[in-house]
Amino acid sequence: MFDRVNDLSDSLIGGGETDADLDPAAFAELLDNGEQPEHVLASDGVEHETDGRTTTVEPDGDHAAYLLATDERVVIILGDQPEEAEITFEMDAITTCEVDSGLLNETVVVGHDTESITFSPTAGDLESTATYVETVAETYRTVDDAIETAMERLDTLEERIRADEPTENRLVRTRSKLSEARHEAANAEMAPREKLGDRVTEAEREFERRYVTTWIERGEAALETAESTGEDDYEAFCRSYTTAATAADTLANVGERFDHVSESVIDRVEAFVEGVAGLDTGYVEASQDALDAARNADDPETAATRWLEAYRRFDAAHETDWDRTADLPELSTESELEGIAENTVEALVEHAERLEDEGENCEDDDAEAARSLYGQAADTLRDAQAVAEKWASVDDDPFETRLATLDEKIDRTKWEWGSPDAAE
């Protein structure tokens, strides 16, 4: 296997130091996995510097030392043991490739911050080899830097998805960096385009896998919360459901939009999207029913209850951007909510006044019942105040005065029903 390298050493030591004799193909059998030899230099030895310490490496006997530049590495090989690389630099790690032309000889320095070799060739085309190494190493680094930046942006993108924060800008920036890496690989002058393209493909595969997986995990968790939320927890339902709906919309047609997503992930996405469908319709219908019931109520208590339910449903949807999420059924929170809030405050105030009147009517005969009615009136007014404070068009100034009056009546009924200590 190593006859050609040995023959090469013999010819060089024997005085046949010509570029024609120095053939990179002689080293092809030493390489694996499709690595291609491109340039080779020969010398008597090489200086190897590691962390500031320099040693001289020389082959034994009548053999030469070789600097072999492949499409993936720069390798130092000793002719007396060609089956094993003495020193290796991966192309993507090389940051230095400098030629020094002195009076007596020329040298090339190849390496990075902590390790380098100094090679003084006695045969081979130094300028072509150095140009090749410098160009290919720079291309590798450019592609890898773009991929690394894309992966850093993907880390941030995943965090924003999990935190339910806007992601569109991060998605575009991540993909643009992968496109930049793809462009650099496809237009490489000397570097192996196919191998660099494989690196980009692997990064794209990792990006798609993590992006889709993060969205589906976020969506499935939100869907589970929406399905298990109690009937009266409108805010929790809307918050979790709109998140699930956004995830479903983001992942729609994932098999057509992404090139590297596995069939098992596509099946999982489809099951999730199917699970999301329908929950929105139920919430919209229940919200509309509450609004219709409020408008048709014929007594203050029913009106107050139904208006408050309708308000809370529409307000929860509004707070979670229902009208701007995916393709959800319309709730018209932007146009209707202010009117619903006004009607809700009016209905609650009217109901509170009725409760207060009932308390006054029965206070002389049943102070305890009156105190309960005054308490209900105060709670109802506080609900009205909470709605009024949120909507500037509703005047909330009178509430504090009314609540203070009710507190006085509650205290008065404590005295009438029994001693203050007993009432406590």
Beta strands, then each sheet from edge to edge (+ up, - down):
strand 1: 37-43
strand 2: 46-50
strand 3: 53-57
strand 4: 65-70
strand 5: 73-78
strand 6: 85-90
strand 7: 96-101
strand 8: 106-111
strand 9: 115-119
sheet 1: 1+ 4- 5+ 6-
sheet 2: 3+ 2- 9+ 8- 7+
end
